[in-house]
């Protein structure tokens, strides 16, 4: 304190000065939360806002008054806070007040409003950063309409949460376009160099690319991106997981150097991911590699979109409205008139349809080149398994043991097992009828090789026999990866055994001899490639109750076999499955395209997707029946079912949208022929919106183009 303030009477003197300063201060025009009595913006005083309310009956724009103080910042594309749900009764001085604060985006500034009643004012501008472009808004609207969803739900995926610290940092200046790359390993494909030249010259080719086995796919994607950047345009690559993103990231860095591309994955963390996203939105970076949510990345002057492994379930969002990466990138390619590349070592039925319809061209290698790059594939059928003493003792036929022994002489050996863990489900050793509990019909299991018990009710089973053939001998229906690793470890005690699965996924392994036991999709890359691979329990993958069982089994097998050395280097793959089955034959011939075309022909004959459009409606029996009765379905729609879904038990993991534990739900499928998909989505969306507006009742879930239809 100064000496003046210590004098007697100093405190009253200070208070007088404070009062005087308060009297002279400028009185605020209005309360910031309501802006009551505040002057509105002189030009375009109305802001049209999409609010963050993902319910279908509120899937529309709402008009708000723009206070003069927010005029400069409340521009189209910025985040705002608004009052929502006040009702028309709470009006003061001609302005609506009350309601809860909610986030939203300004999509337009207008001179007047279509709404005739009093408007609420914008509560505030969260940030002046324009994060929602007109192009992204148009794409999000198209995705919402295609999947019978709300715009707000799509924008939650398309625009990441704000991070103020990342937003405050400026983005670097964009680098000059790179030189057009050489064709490199694209020379192995019949139209590969021509595809790159078209990208480099500013063209927009569309291709379905069946990649050759081996490690070169990431470098080939990088060269396609570089060719697009050389033309002065941007590129977007979407892969199924972080491991794949890391490989494409490394390939792009090696080809173009640092700073020319952004990586958008969940592993990056919120601040770094938002900073990378902003650099793309601001135009500082024109190439993006990322996982599912990156399909909406706001790349400027988009010239190429790439989706790798479109059959992977990670490309389908688990939250409403459940968009699929492949479909979204098809929409972007059509809207932005840019190039499209769908790549995989296998081929989905949807990819085959794109080629058959003429929307995309095939990008494949000659058959002799493909067979030389692929490993030798050998099969082991049920008959050989039944006769083979080695198979009875350790679940592996003699051919598999021989392949392992020979492979370990020169490198690592991959063993693919359809499930992780240890405790297997059991089946009759003679006829393979699943072993069921006599009390509740649940599956029997033998955890840690102990006594039999039911996986559902826990009842012990001491005297089991097969209801079909009377045998009392059991076999593991699918033995887990941990159990398989233990078996192989005992058989090859001098060889290290590594496991890779959901809980611990290895990215790569050294090129030294080792046994690598992995679940499908978690196979690590081996330096120099695997010397051999065993694909176990193939019948368990093929007999799943799903329309895509054969396609998915072949995709998983080819994905694992692609990590094995080619025939010229002695690479061998042994698949334990019935040799006469179509997916097994396609693997032996290394012909995923032929398998996809035959599957497509069968689905066309049966009227199944992707030849038709289909939607599933899931909920309680009364709710599903009432919903289907109220929906104004297209005249050519066909309703299949409803059928009851399995009742979820407390011990099982639940996915988003699964029925509550213990409740009996039903599922109905609604099918329409080509050309009526948009009408079907609109009808289901209208029915759901009307139901929610009336108070709804029991929940009903809608999903357009479900990945699993049984």
C-alpha positions in Angstrom: 0.0 0.0 0.0 1.1 3.6 -0.6 1.4 6.0 2.3 -1.6 8.0 1.0 -3.8 4.9 1.5 -2.6 4.5 5.1 -3.8 8.0 6.1 -7.0 8.3 8.1 -9.9 8.6 5.8 -8.0 6.8 3.0 -10.5 4.0 2.8 -13.6 6.2 2.3 -11.6 8.1 -0.4 -11.0 4.8 -2.3 -14.6 3.8 -2.1 -15.7 7.1 -3.5 -13.3 6.7 -6.5 -14.7 3.2 -7.2 -18.3 4.4 -7.1 -17.4 7.2 -9.5 -15.7 4.8 -11.9 -18.8 2.5 -11.9 -21.1 5.4 -12.7 -19.0 6.4 -15.6 -18.7 2.8 -17.0 -20.6 1.9 -20.2 -23.8 0.1 -19.3 -24.0 -3.2 -21.2 -26.6 -3.3 -24.0 -28.1 -6.6 -22.9 -27.5 -9.7 -20.8 -25.2 -12.0 -22.7 -27.4 -15.1 -22.2 -30.6 -13.5 -23.6 -29.5 -10.3 -25.3 -32.8 -8.8 -24.1 -33.3 -5.4 -25.7 -30.0 -5.6 -27.7 -29.8 -4.1 -31.2 -29.7 -6.6 -34.0 -27.2 -6.8 -36.8 -28.0 -4.1 -39.4 -27.4 -6.5 -42.3 -28.6 -10.1 -42.4 -29.9 -10.1 -38.9 -31.1 -13.7 -39.0 -28.8 -16.8 -38.5 -30.0 -20.1 -39.7 -28.6 -22.8 -37.4 -28.4 -26.6 -37.3 -28.5 -27.5 -33.6 -26.8 -30.5 -32.0 -30.0 -32.5 -31.5 -29.8 -35.8 -33.3 -33.5 -36.7 -33.2 -35.3 -37.1 -36.5 -38.3 -35.0 -35.8 -36.0 -32.0 -35.2 -33.9 -32.6 -38.3 -34.3 -29.1 -39.7 -32.8 -25.6 -39.5 -33.8 -23.1 -36.9 -33.6 -19.3 -37.2 -32.1 -17.1 -34.5 -31.7 -13.3 -34.2 -28.1 -12.1 -34.5 -27.2 -9.4 -31.9 -25.1 -6.5 -33.3 -22.2 -7.4 -31.0 -22.0 -10.9 -32.6 -22.4 -9.7 -36.1 -18.7 -10.0 -37.1 -18.1 -13.5 -35.7 -21.5 -15.2 -36.4 -20.6 -16.1 -39.9 -21.6 -19.3 -41.8 -19.6 -22.3 -40.7 -18.8 -21.2 -37.1 -19.8 -22.9 -33.9 -22.4 -21.1 -31.8 -24.4 -21.6 -28.6 -28.1 -21.2 -28.7 -31.1 -21.5 -26.4 -33.4 -24.4 -27.4 -36.7 -25.7 -26.2 -38.1 -22.5 -24.6 -41.5 -22.7 -26.2 -43.6 -19.8 -27.5 -44.9 -18.6 -24.2 -41.6 -17.3 -22.7 -41.4 -14.1 -24.8 -40.2 -10.7 -23.5 -39.8 -7.5 -25.6 -40.6 -9.4 -28.7 -37.8 -11.9 -28.2 -38.0 -15.5 -27.1 -36.1 -16.4 -23.9 -35.4 -19.5 -21.8 -34.6 -23.0 -22.9 -31.4 -24.9 -22.4 -28.0 -24.0 -24.0 -27.0 -26.2 -26.8 -24.2 -26.2 -29.5 -24.9 -25.7 -33.2 -23.4 -24.4 -36.4 -24.4 -21.3 -38.4 -25.2 -22.5 -41.9 -26.5 -19.2 -43.4 -27.1 -15.5 -42.7 -30.4 -14.2 -44.0 -32.3 -10.9 -44.2 -35.5 -12.4 -43.0 -37.0 -15.6 -41.5 -39.6 -18.0 -42.7 -40.8 -18.2 -39.1 -43.4 -15.7 -38.2 -43.2 -15.8 -34.4 -40.6 -14.2 -32.1 -37.0 -15.5 -32.4 -34.5 -16.2 -29.7 -31.1 -14.6 -30.1 -27.8 -16.4 -30.5 -26.4 -16.9 -27.0 -22.8 -16.6 -28.2 -20.2 -17.6 -30.7 -18.0 -20.4 -29.5 -15.2 -19.6 -32.0 -14.9 -17.5 -35.1 -13.1 -20.4 -36.9 -15.3 -21.5 -39.9 -15.2 -25.3 -39.5 -18.3 -26.2 -41.6 -18.0 -25.5 -45.3 -20.9 -25.5 -47.7 -19.4 -28.6 -49.4 -19.2 -30.5 -46.1 -22.7 -29.4 -45.2 -24.0 -30.7 -48.6 -22.2 -34.0 -48.1 -23.5 -34.5 -44.6 -27.0 -33.8 -45.8 -26.7 -36.4 -48.5 -25.3 -39.0 -46.1 -28.1 -38.3 -43.6 -30.8 -38.8 -46.3 -29.2 -41.9 -47.7 -29.1 -43.6 -44.3 -32.4 -42.3 -42.9 -30.6 -40.3 -40.2 -30.3 -36.8 -38.9 -27.9 -34.1 -40.1 -26.7 -33.4 -36.5 -25.6 -37.0 -36.1 -23.6 -36.9 -39.2 -22.0 -33.6 -38.3 -20.9 -35.1 -35.0 -18.7 -37.5 -36.9 -17.7 -35.0 -39.6 -16.5 -32.2 -37.4 -14.3 -33.1 -34.5 -14.7 -31.5 -31.0 -13.1 -28.1 -30.6 -9.7 -27.7 -28.9 -9.0 -24.1 -28.1 -5.2 -24.5 -27.8 -5.0 -26.2 -31.2 -7.2 -23.6 -32.7 -5.1 -20.7 -31.5 -2.0 -22.0 -33.3 -1.6 -20.9 -36.9 -1.2 -23.5 -39.6 1.8 -23.5 -41.9 1.8 -22.2 -45.4 1.0 -24.9 -48.0 4.0 -26.4 -49.8 4.3 -26.3 -53.6 3.0 -29.3 -55.5 5.6 -32.2 -55.7 6.9 -33.7 -58.9 4.9 -36.4 -60.5 6.2 -39.8 -59.2 7.4 -42.7 -61.2 5.1 -45.7 -61.6 7.2 -47.9 -59.4 5.5 -51.2 -58.5 2.3 -50.0 -60.3 4.1 -51.4 -63.4 3.0 -54.8 -62.3 -0.7 -53.9 -63.1 -2.1 -53.8 -66.6 -3.5 -50.3 -66.3 -1.4 -49.1 -63.3 0.9 -46.6 -65.1 -2.1 -45.2 -67.1 -4.0 -44.7 -63.8 -1.2 -42.7 -62.3 -0.8 -40.6 -65.5 -4.5 -39.8 -65.4 -4.2 -38.6 -61.8 -1.2 -36.5 -62.6 -2.9 -34.8 -65.5 -5.9 -33.8 -63.5 -8.2 -36.6 -64.6 -10.8 -38.4 -62.4 -10.5 -42.2 -63.1 -12.5 -44.6 -61.0 -11.0 -48.0 -60.3 -11.5 -51.1 -58.2 -7.9 -52.3 -57.5 -7.2 -55.9 -56.6 -3.8 -55.5 -55.0 -1.1 -58.1 -55.4 0.0 -59.9 -52.2 3.1 -58.5 -50.4 4.1 -55.3 -48.7 3.9 -52.9 -51.6 0.3 -51.7 -51.3 1.1 -48.8 -49.0 3.7 -47.5 -51.3 1.4 -47.8 -54.3 -1.3 -45.8 -52.5 1.4 -43.2 -51.7 2.3 -42.9 -55.4 -1.3 -42.4 -56.3 -1.6 -39.6 -53.7 1.7 -38.0 -54.9 0.4 -38.1 -58.5 -2.8 -36.3 -57.4 -0.8 -33.7 -55.4 1.4 -33.1 -58.5 -1.8 -32.0 -60.4 -2.4 -29.3 -57.7 -5.3 -31.2 -56.1 -5.9 -32.9 -52.8 -6.2 -36.6 -51.8 -7.9 -38.5 -49.1 -7.1 -42.1 -48.0 -9.2 -44.0 -45.5 -7.9 -47.3 -44.0 -9.6 -49.6 -41.5 -7.2 -49.3 -38.5 -4.3 -47.4 -37.0 -1.7 -50.0 -38.1 -2.7 -49.6 -41.8 -2.6 -45.8 -41.4 0.9 -46.0 -40.0 2.1 -48.0 -43.0 0.6 -45.4 -45.5 2.0 -42.6 -43.3 5.5 -44.1 -43.5 5.2 -44.6 -47.2 4.1 -41.0 -47.9 6.8 -39.6 -45.6 9.4 -41.7 -47.5 8.1 -40.6 -50.9 7.2 -36.9 -50.2 8.9 -35.9 -47.0 7.5 -34.4 -43.8 4.7 -31.9 -43.7 2.8 -32.8 -46.9 0.1 -34.9 -45.3 -2.0 -35.2 -42.2 -2.8 -38.3 -40.2 -6.3 -38.4 -38.6 -6.7 -41.3 -36.3 -8.1 -41.7 -32.8 -4.6 -42.6 -31.5 -3.4 -39.1 -32.2 -5.2 -37.6 -29.2 -7.8 -34.8 -29.3 -5.5 -31.8 -29.5 -3.1 -33.2 -32.2 -6.0 -34.6 -34.2 -7.9 -31.3 -34.2 -4.7 -29.4 -35.1 -4.1 -31.7 -38.0 -7.8 -31.4 -39.0 -7.6 -27.6 -38.9 -4.5 -27.7 -41.1 -6.5 -29.6 -43.7 -9.5 -27.3 -43.3 -7.3 -24.2 -43.8 -5.7 -25.6 -46.9 -2.2 -25.9 -45.4 -2.2 -29.7 -46.1 -3.9 -31.3 -49.0 -3.3 -35.0 -48.4 -5.0 -37.0 -45.5 -4.6 -40.5 -44.2 -7.0 -41.7 -41.6 -9.5 -44.1 -40.2 -13.3 -44.1 -40.5 -14.1 -40.6 -39.3 -11.5 -39.2 -41.8 -14.0 -40.0 -44.7 -15.4 -36.5 -44.0 -12.0 -34.7 -43.9 -12.4 -31.2 -45.5 -9.7 -31.6 -48.2 -9.5 -28.6 -50.5 -9.7 -29.2 -54.2 -10.3 -32.9 -53.7 -8.9 -34.9 -56.6 -8.7 -38.5 -55.3 -10.5 -40.6 -52.6 -9.1 -44.0 -51.6 -10.6 -46.7 -49.4 -8.4 -49.6 -48.5 -10.0 -53.0 -47.5 -13.7 -51.9 -47.8 -14.8 -55.3 -46.5 -13.4 -54.6 -43.0 -16.2 -54.1 -40.5 -14.3 -51.1 -39.1 -15.4 -49.1 -42.1 -19.0 -49.3 -40.9 -19.9 -46.8 -38.1 -21.5 -48.3 -35.0 -23.5 -45.1 -34.3 -26.6 -43.8 -36.0 -27.1 -43.3 -38.9 -24.4 -46.0 -39.5 -22.6 -44.7 -42.6 -20.1 -46.9 -44.5 -16.8 -45.4 -45.7 -17.2 -46.9 -49.2 -20.6 -45.4 -49.7 -19.6 -42.0 -48.4 -16.5 -41.8 -50.6 -18.6 -42.8 -53.6 -20.8 -39.8 -52.8 -17.8 -37.6 -52.5 -16.4 -38.8 -55.8 -19.7 -38.1 -57.5 -20.3 -34.7 -55.8 -16.7 -33.4 -56.2 -16.1 -35.1 -59.6 -12.8 -36.6 -58.4 -11.0 -39.9 -58.8 -12.0 -42.9 -56.8 -9.8 -45.9 -55.9 -11.1 -48.9 -54.0 -8.3 -51.2 -53.1 -7.9 -54.6 -51.4 -6.0 -57.8 -51.8 -9.5 -59.5 -51.9 -12.7 -58.3 -53.5 -16.1 -57.6 -52.0 -19.4 -58.2 -53.7 -20.0 -54.4 -53.6 -16.7 -53.8 -55.4 -17.6 -56.4 -58.1 -20.9 -54.6 -58.6 -19.1 -51.2 -59.1 -17.1 -52.8 -62.0 -20.1 -54.8 -63.4 -22.2 -51.6 -63.5 -19.5 -49.7 -65.3 -19.2 -47.1 -62.5 -15.6 -48.1 -62.0 -13.0 -50.0 -64.1 -11.0 -53.0 -62.9 -7.3 -52.4 -62.0 -5.7 -55.9 -61.8 -2.5 -57.7 -62.6 -2.1 -60.4 -65.2 -3.0 -63.9 -63.9 0.6 -65.1 -64.3 1.9 -62.1 -62.3 -0.7 -62.7 -59.5 0.1 -66.4 -59.2 3.8 -65.8 -59.0 3.4 -63.2 -56.3 1.1 -65.3 -54.3 2.2 -68.2 -52.1 1.5 -71.9 -52.8 -1.9 -72.8 -51.2 -2.5 -76.4 -50.1 -5.7 -77.7 -48.5 -6.6 -80.3 -45.8 -10.1 -81.6 -45.8 -12.3 -83.3 -43.2 -11.5 -86.7 -44.5 -7.7 -86.3 -44.0 -8.3 -84.8 -40.6 -10.4 -87.8 -39.6 -7.7 -90.3 -40.7 -4.7 -88.4 -39.5 -3.4 -89.5 -36.0 -1.5 -86.2 -35.6 -4.7 -84.3 -36.2 -6.5 -86.3 -33.5 -3.7 -85.7 -31.0 -3.1 -82.0 -31.6 -5.7 -80.7 -34.0 -3.1 -80.2 -36.7 -2.7 -82.6 -39.7 0.6 -84.0 -40.8 0.7 -81.6 -43.8 0.5 -78.7 -41.4 3.3 -80.0 -39.2 5.5 -80.5 -42.3 4.8 -76.9 -43.5 5.7 -75.5 -40.0 8.9 -77.5 -39.8 10.0 -76.5 -43.3 9.0 -72.9 -42.8 10.9 -72.5 -39.5 14.1 -73.3 -41.3 14.0 -70.0 -43.1 11.8 -67.6 -41.2 8.7 -67.0 -39.1 5.5 -69.0 -39.5 2.0 -67.5 -39.1 -0.9 -69.4 -37.5 -4.3 -67.9 -37.9 -7.0 -69.0 -35.4 -10.6 -67.8 -35.7 -10.9 -66.8 -32.1 -8.8 -65.4 -29.2 -8.5 -66.8 -25.7 -8.5 -70.3 -24.3 -11.9 -71.6 -23.4 -13.4 -73.2 -26.5 -16.9 -74.0 -27.5 -17.4 -77.8 -27.8 -19.0 -80.0 -30.4 -19.5 -83.7 -31.1 -16.2 -85.3 -32.3 -18.1 -87.5 -34.7 -20.8 -85.3 -36.3 -19.8 -81.8 -35.1 -23.2 -81.1 -33.6 -22.7 -78.2 -31.1 -22.7 -79.5 -27.5 -25.7 -77.9 -25.7 -26.7 -77.7 -22.1 -29.6 -80.0 -21.1 -31.1 -77.3 -18.8 -31.2 -74.2 -21.0 -29.7 -75.3 -24.4 -26.8 -73.0 -24.0 -23.3 -73.9 -25.4 -21.1 -76.1 -23.3 -17.5 -75.1 -22.5 -14.5 -76.4 -20.7 -12.6 -73.4 -19.3 -8.9 -74.2 -18.7 -9.7 -77.8 -19.5 -11.8 -78.4 -16.4 -15.2 -80.1 -16.1 -18.0 -79.2 -18.6 -20.3 -76.4 -17.8 -22.9 -74.2 -19.6 -21.7 -70.8 -20.7 -25.2 -69.3 -20.2 -26.5 -70.8 -16.9 -23.3 -72.2 -15.4 -24.8 -75.7 -14.8 -22.3 -78.5 -14.7 -22.7 -81.3 -17.2 -21.2 -84.6 -16.1 -22.9 -87.1 -18.5 -23.1 -85.5 -21.9 -23.9 -87.4 -25.1 -24.7 -86.2 -28.6 -28.4 -85.9 -29.4 -27.8 -86.6 -33.1 -25.5 -89.6 -33.2 -25.2 -90.7 -29.5 -21.4 -90.2 -29.3 -20.0 -89.0 -26.0 -16.7 -87.7 -27.4 -16.2 -84.0 -27.7 -13.9 -81.8 -29.7 -13.1 -78.1 -29.6 -15.4 -76.3 -32.0 -12.9 -73.4 -32.2 -9.8 -73.5 -30.1 -8.5 -70.1 -29.0 -5.3 -68.5 -29.9 -3.8 -68.9 -26.4 -4.6 -72.7 -26.4 -3.1 -73.1 -29.9 0.1 -71.2 -28.8 0.5 -73.6 -25.9 0.1 -76.6 -28.1 2.6 -75.3 -30.6 5.0 -74.3 -27.8 5.1 -77.8 -26.5 5.6 -79.2 -30.0 8.4 -76.8 -30.9 10.1 -76.1 -27.5 13.1 -74.4 -29.0 11.1 -71.9 -31.1 9.7 -68.6 -29.7 5.9 -68.3 -29.8 4.2 -64.9 -30.1 0.5 -64.1 -30.0 -1.4 -61.2 -31.5 -5.1 -60.6 -30.8 -7.6 -58.0 -29.6 -6.0 -57.4 -26.2 -2.4 -57.2 -27.6 -1.9 -56.6 -31.3 1.7 -56.8 -32.7 2.5 -54.5 -35.6 5.5 -56.4 -36.8 7.8 -59.3 -36.0 11.4 -59.9 -36.9 12.4 -62.2 -39.8 13.9 -64.9 -37.5 12.3 -68.3 -37.1 9.3 -68.0 -34.7 5.7 -69.1 -34.4 3.2 -66.2 -34.6 -0.4 -67.2 -33.5 -2.9 -64.5 -34.5 -6.6 -64.0 -34.7 -8.0 -62.8 -38.1 -7.2 -59.1 -38.8 -4.5 -58.9 -36.1 -1.7 -60.5 -38.1 1.6 -58.6 -37.7 3.9 -58.0 -40.7 7.0 -60.1 -40.8 10.3 -58.6 -42.0 10.9 -60.3 -45.4 7.5 -62.0 -45.2 6.4 -65.2 -43.5 7.9 -68.5 -44.7 4.6 -70.3 -44.2 1.1 -69.9 -42.8 -1.5 -72.2 -41.3 -5.2 -71.2 -41.6 -6.9 -73.3 -38.9 -10.5 -74.1 -38.3 -11.7 -72.8 -41.6 -15.0 -74.6 -41.4 -15.8 -72.5 -38.3 -15.5 -69.3 -40.3 -17.4 -70.7 -43.3 -20.4 -71.9 -41.2 -21.2 -68.6 -39.5 -25.0 -67.9 -39.9 -24.4 -64.9 -42.2 -24.8 -64.1 -45.9 -21.2 -62.9 -46.0 -19.6 -65.9 -44.3 -17.9 -67.2 -47.4 -16.8 -63.7 -48.6 -15.5 -62.8 -45.2 -13.6 -66.1 -44.7 -11.9 -65.6 -48.1 -11.0 -62.0 -47.3 -9.4 -63.1 -43.9 -7.5 -65.9 -45.5 -6.2 -63.8 -48.4 -5.2 -61.0 -45.9 -3.1 -63.5 -44.0 -1.7 -65.3 -47.0 -0.7 -61.9 -48.5 1.9 -61.6 -45.7 3.6 -64.9 -46.9 6.4 -64.9 -49.4 5.6 -65.7 -53.0 6.0 -69.1 -54.6 9.3 -68.2 -56.1 10.7 -67.8 -52.5 9.1 -71.0 -51.2 6.1 -69.5 -49.4 3.4 -72.0 -48.5 -0.1 -71.7 -47.0 -2.0 -74.6 -45.6 -5.8 -74.1 -45.1 -7.7 -76.5 -42.9 -11.1 -76.5 -44.6 -13.1 -78.7 -47.0 -11.3 -78.4 -50.4 -14.4 -78.4 -52.5 -16.0 -75.3 -51.0 -16.1 -72.2 -53.2 -14.1 -69.9 -51.0 -11.4 -72.5 -50.5 -11.1 -73.0 -54.3 -10.9 -69.3 -54.8 -8.0 -69.1 -52.3 -6.2 -72.0 -54.0 -6.6 -70.3 -57.4 -6.0 -66.9 -55.9 -9.1 -65.6 -57.6 -11.0 -63.2 -55.3 -12.6 -61.4 -58.2 -14.1 -64.5 -59.6 -15.5 -65.5 -56.2 -17.0 -62.0 -55.8 -18.6 -62.2 -59.3 -20.2 -65.6 -58.6 -21.5 -64.3 -55.2 -22.9 -61.3 -57.0 -24.7 -63.4 -59.5 -26.3 -65.5 -56.7 -27.4 -62.5 -54.8 -29.0 -61.0 -57.9 -30.9 -64.2 -58.4 -32.1 -64.2 -54.7 -32.7 -60.4 -54.6 -30.1 -59.8 -51.8 -27.9 -56.8 -51.4 -26.0 -55.1 -53.0 -28.3 -55.9 -56.0 -31.2 -54.7 -53.9 -31.4 -52.1 -51.1 -32.3 -53.4 -47.7 -33.1 -52.0 -44.2 -33.4 -53.6 -40.9 -35.9 -52.6 -38.2 -35.1 -53.9 -34.7 -37.1 -53.5 -31.5 -39.7 -55.1 -29.3 -42.3 -57.2 -31.1 -45.2 -54.7 -30.6 -42.9 -51.7 -31.4 -41.7 -53.3 -34.7 -45.2 -54.3 -35.7 -46.6 -50.8 -35.0 -43.7 -49.1 -36.8 -44.1 -51.2 -40.0 -47.8 -50.6 -40.0 -47.3 -46.8 -39.8 -44.6 -46.5 -42.4 -45.6 -45.5 -45.9 -43.3 -47.9 -47.6 -42.7 -47.9 -51.4 -45.1 -50.0 -53.4 -42.3 -52.4 -54.4 -41.1 -52.9 -50.9 -41.0 -56.4 -49.5 -41.0 -57.1 -45.7 -39.1 -60.2 -44.6 -40.0 -61.3 -41.0 -40.0 -60.2 -38.3 -38.0 -63.0 -36.6 -36.9 -63.1 -33.0 -33.3 -62.2 -32.1 -31.2 -64.2 -29.6 -31.8 -63.1 -26.1 -28.7 -61.5 -24.7 -27.4 -63.0 -21.5 -25.5 -61.1 -18.8 -22.2 -62.8 -19.5 -21.9 -61.7 -23.1 -20.4 -58.4 -24.4 -22.9 -56.1 -25.9 -22.5 -54.0 -29.0 -24.2 -50.6 -29.6 -27.8 -51.3 -30.5 -28.0 -54.8 -29.1 -31.2 -55.7 -27.2 -31.1 -55.2 -23.5 -30.1 -58.2 -21.4 -33.0 -60.6 -21.0 -35.4 -58.9 -23.4 -36.9 -60.6 -26.5 -36.5 -58.3 -29.6 -37.4 -58.9 -33.2 -35.9 -57.9 -36.5 -37.7 -57.3 -39.8 -35.9 -56.7 -43.1 -37.4 -54.4 -45.7 -36.2 -55.0 -49.2 -36.6 -52.8 -52.4 -35.3 -53.2 -55.9 -32.6 -50.9 -57.4 -33.9 -47.3 -57.8 -36.1 -47.4 -54.7 -33.5 -47.0 -52.1 -34.0 -43.3 -51.6 -37.8 -43.7 -51.3 -37.3 -46.5 -48.7 -34.9 -44.3 -46.6 -37.3 -41.4 -46.8 -40.3 -43.5 -45.7 -38.5 -45.1 -42.8 -37.1 -41.7 -41.7 -40.6 -40.1 -41.8 -42.1 -43.0 -39.9 -39.5 -42.7 -37.2 -39.8 -38.9 -37.0 -43.5 -39.1 -36.6 -43.2 -41.8 -34.0 -40.7 -39.8 -31.9 -42.8 -36.6 -32.2 -45.8 -38.5 -30.8 -43.9 -39.7 -27.8 -42.5 -42.9 -29.3 -42.9 -45.7 -26.8 -40.5 -48.6 -27.0 -37.3 -47.9 -29.0 -37.0 -49.0 -32.6 -33.7 -49.0 -34.4 -33.4 -48.5 -38.2 -30.3 -49.4 -40.2 -30.0 -49.0 -43.9 -27.8 -51.5 -45.7 -26.9 -53.5 -42.5 -23.5 -55.3 -42.9 -24.9 -58.5 -41.3 -28.2 -59.8 -42.4 -28.0 -63.5 -41.3 
